[in-house]
């Protein structure tokens, strides 16, 4: 992937995640599993599918945005 100039200006620590995949994961084959952590909150979860991973990312981002709006 090629980074676009200026794209980093929209990045925030609240959108940072660490994703660790199991050694037997094959994303293009539809098999993924591992652990994901939202860097800012420390909230973490194990995932056994791409849907699980995306659900965690979506929930963590929604909670972070809700917290930002409350401040």
C-alpha positions in Angstrom: 0.0 0.0 0.0 1.2 3.5 -0.8 0.8 6.2 1.9 -0.9 9.3 0.7 0.7 12.7 1.5 -1.0 14.4 4.4 -2.9 11.3 5.5 -1.0 11.2 8.8 -2.6 14.5 9.9 -5.9 12.7 10.5 -4.3 10.0 12.6 -4.9 9.9 16.4 -3.7 7.6 19.2 -7.3 6.8 19.8 -7.3 5.0 16.5 -4.2 2.9 17.2 -4.5 -0.9 17.7 -2.1 -3.8 18.1 -3.1 -6.9 16.3 -1.3 -10.2 16.8 -2.2 -13.1 14.6 -1.8 -16.8 15.4 0.9 -18.5 13.4 -1.7 -20.6 11.5 -3.7 -17.6 10.3 -4.3 -17.3 6.6 -6.2 -14.0 6.0 -6.6 -14.5 2.2 -7.9 -18.0 3.0 -10.4 -16.7 5.4 -8.8 -18.1 8.5 -7.7 -15.7 11.1 -7.3 -15.7 14.9 -5.3 -13.9 17.5 -5.5 -11.0 19.9 -6.2 -7.3 19.4 -5.7 -4.4 21.8 -6.8 -0.8 21.6 -3.7 1.1 22.5 -5.2 4.1 24.2 -7.7 2.2 26.5 -5.8 -1.0 26.9 -9.0 -2.9 26.2 -8.1 -6.2 24.6 -9.8 -9.3 23.2 -9.1 -12.6 21.4 -10.6 -13.1 18.0 -11.3 -16.3 16.0 -12.6 -14.7 12.8 -12.4 -11.5 10.8 -15.9 -10.6 11.9 -14.8 -10.9 15.6 -11.8 -8.6 14.8 -13.9 -6.0 13.0 -16.5 -6.0 15.7 -13.9 -5.3 18.3 -12.4 -2.5 16.2 -15.8 -1.0 15.6 -16.8 -1.1 19.3 -13.5 0.3 20.5 -13.6 3.2 18.0 -17.2 4.0 18.9 -16.4 4.0 22.7 -13.4 6.2 22.0 -15.4 8.7 19.9 -18.2 8.8 22.5 -15.5 9.6 25.2 -14.0 12.4 23.0 -17.5 13.9 22.5 -18.2 13.9 26.2 -15.1 15.9 27.1 
